């Protein structure tokens, strides 16, 4: 049945050649594609986190978004990213918080909110754990280092 349909479609040698070339191209592209589609979905999830860190992000919601069971998503995420989902989200948020602390004069309260933390106290607690100082002390230290290296002084 399939062969008879192909015979009808491929009436000329040029059509047959085009068909075979397309099949060969498809085979090559399949072999060059990543063998683990989970990795590309995990990369997409990481990109989503980096672009939406200000929003509430949960393991369950992202797992559903990328059609995974939460437990499997958690395992795949840790395997691919090298850290747990929550640790990755926290690191992305901290990176933004550090940028805001050094580049703006926003309050710690505002920075916590803009970086996606649920509360300023939670942000301060996580910040202290990661940097061994408060956000305010970090800002002061960074400011002193910049002023100390200012060629105008």
C-alpha positions in Angstrom: 0.0 0.0 0.0 2.7 2.5 1.0 4.9 1.5 -2.0 2.0 2.0 -4.4 1.4 5.5 -3.0 5.1 6.3 -3.3 5.0 5.1 -6.9 2.2 7.5 -7.6 3.9 10.4 -5.8 7.4 9.7 -7.2 6.6 9.6 -10.9 9.9 11.0 -12.1 13.5 10.3 -11.2 13.8 14.0 -10.0 10.9 13.5 -7.6 12.5 10.2 -6.3 15.9 11.9 -5.9 14.2 14.8 -4.0 12.4 12.4 -1.8 15.5 10.4 -0.9 17.5 13.6 -0.3 14.8 14.8 2.1 14.9 11.5 3.9 18.7 11.6 4.2 18.5 15.2 5.6 15.9 14.1 8.1 18.1 11.2 9.3 21.1 13.5 9.6 19.2 16.1 11.6 17.8 13.4 13.9 21.3 12.1 14.6 22.6 15.6 15.3 19.7 16.5 17.7 20.4 16.1 21.4 19.8 12.5 22.5 18.1 13.7 25.7 15.1 16.0 25.0 14.9 16.4 28.8 18.1 18.4 28.7 16.7 20.9 26.3 13.6 21.2 28.4 15.7 21.7 31.5 17.6 24.4 29.6 14.3 26.0 28.7 13.2 25.9 32.3 16.5 27.5 33.4 16.0 30.2 30.9 12.4 30.7 32.1 13.7 31.1 35.7 16.3 33.7 34.6 13.6 35.7 32.7 10.9 35.4 35.4 12.8 35.4 38.7 10.6 38.2 40.0 7.5 36.0 39.9 6.6 33.2 42.3 8.3 30.1 40.9 7.5 26.7 42.2 8.9 23.3 41.3 5.4 22.0 40.7 4.3 24.8 38.4 7.5 24.5 36.2 7.2 20.7 36.2 3.7 21.0 34.9 4.7 23.7 32.4 7.3 21.3 30.9 5.1 18.2 31.2 7.1 16.4 33.9 6.1 14.8 37.2 7.5 17.1 39.9 9.8 14.4 41.4 11.2 13.5 38.0 11.6 17.2 37.1 13.5 17.8 40.3 15.9 15.0 39.6 16.5 16.0 36.0 16.9 19.6 37.0 19.5 18.8 39.6 21.3 16.4 37.2 21.5 19.0 34.5 22.0 22.2 36.5 24.2 20.8 39.2 22.1 22.3 41.9 18.5 21.8 43.1 15.6 23.8 41.6 15.2 26.0 44.7 19.0 26.6 44.9 19.1 27.6 41.3 16.1 30.0 41.7 17.8 31.5 44.8 21.1 31.9 43.0 19.4 33.7 40.1 17.6 36.0 42.5 20.7 36.7 44.5 22.6 37.6 41.3 19.9 40.2 40.6 19.9 41.4 44.2 23.7 41.9 44.2 23.4 43.9 41.0 20.7 46.1 42.5 22.7 46.6 45.7 25.8 47.7 43.8 24.1 49.7 41.0 21.2 51.4 42.8 20.3 53.1 46.0 17.1 51.2 46.4 16.1 50.0 49.8 16.8 46.4 50.9 13.0 46.1 51.1 12.6 47.1 47.4 15.5 45.0 46.3 14.0 41.9 48.0 10.7 42.5 46.2 12.4 43.2 42.8 14.6 40.2 43.1 11.6 37.9 43.7 12.0 37.1 47.3 8.8 36.5 49.3 9.8 39.0 52.1 12.7 41.2 53.1 13.5 39.1 56.1 13.7 35.9 54.0 15.9 37.8 51.5 18.2 39.1 54.3 18.5 35.6 55.9 19.4 34.0 52.6 21.8 36.8 51.7 23.6 36.5 55.1 23.9 32.7 54.6 25.4 33.1 51.1 27.6 36.2 51.7 28.3 36.0 55.4 27.1 39.6 55.8 23.8 41.6 55.6 22.7 43.2 52.4 23.4 46.6 53.9 26.9 45.7 55.0 27.5 44.2 51.5 26.5 47.5 49.9 28.7 49.5 52.3 31.7 47.3 51.6 31.2 47.5 47.9 30.9 51.3 48.1 34.1 51.5 50.2 36.0 49.4 47.7 34.8 51.5 44.8 35.7 54.8 46.7 39.0 53.3 47.8 40.0 52.7 44.2 38.7 56.0 42.9 41.6 57.8 41.0 40.1 61.2 41.9 40.9 60.7 45.6 
